[in-house]
Amino acid sequence: MPELNELIEQIGSKFSIETVPLKIGDKVLKIIQIKDYEEYILDQVDAGDPDVTEAPFWAKLWEASSLLASFIGKQPVNPHCHMLEIGAGIGTLGIYAALCGHKITITDINEDALLFARANALLNGLTDLDIRKLDWSDPGETTLYDVIVGSEVVYDRRSYPLLVNFLRRVLAPDGVIFLAKNADLPAPTFFEELIKCFEFEKTSQTHRTGNEAQEIELFTVRHKRQANV
């Protein structure tokens, strides 16, 4: 597949990469990722990289993404429902959703993340998946989405007002947002911002990888209901 080979060559010119299997639900995805992610970050620190504070969090296979992907994969497929993934990183959540039959647009602001996502989509047989760059502060023409999904997208406090305003603009009136995050990374100011426009419910689930267990929080978010007058 020429396009896939070109993407892999382009990614490989910047990063040391590997392809790993990732089992979610009843499917096994093939995922291209940065090889030895933690070591890559440490190498940046040791090298005195001035951009190390902008570490590629998008490149990590987060437990929250796998859990949210599994959740979305169990939802009924509606051909009229348009789903949006924000902060997609290397694309595992959106790719799994697409493999389960959902109509989804995968987005991220980082160009390298989009390269990985496009390569991973092709590697998993998805040749026409909609993958595009998206800036929450300047989304361009506004499309309304029935479902918006995102995992580990609330780690940067500076982005909270932008993110909430973006969600307010693009979520359909009867739409729903599903967000997943590591319970060890609290983000109280995000939820203070969120409740200005939305209401939400939270559930928690333990995600196990080998001998390690991680508590993941899943948030179901909707527009605030109008009070009866």
Sequence and secondary structure as in RCSB ss.txt:
>XXXX:A:sequence
MPELNELIEQIGSKFSIETVPLKIGDKVLKIIQIKDYEEYILDQVDAGDPDVTEAPFWAKLWEASSLLASFIGKQ
PVNPHCHMLEIGAGIGTLGIYAALCGHKITITDINEDALLFARANALLNGLTDLDIRKLDWSDPGETTLYDVIVG
SEVVYDRRSYPLLVNFLRRVLAPDGVIFLAKNADLPAPTFFEELIKCFEFEKTSQTHRTGNEAQEIELFTVRHKR
QANV
>XXXX:A:secstr
 HHHHHHHHHHHTTS EEEEEEEETTEEEEEEEETTHHHHHHHHHHTT TTGGG  GGGS  HHHHHHHHHHHTS
   TT EEEESS TT HHHHHHHHTT EEEEEES HHHHHHHHHHHHHTT SS EEEE  TT   S   EEEEEE
ES    GGGHHHHHHHHHHHEEEEEEEEEEEETTS  HHHHHHHTTTEEEEEEEEEEEETTEEEEEEEEEEEE  
    
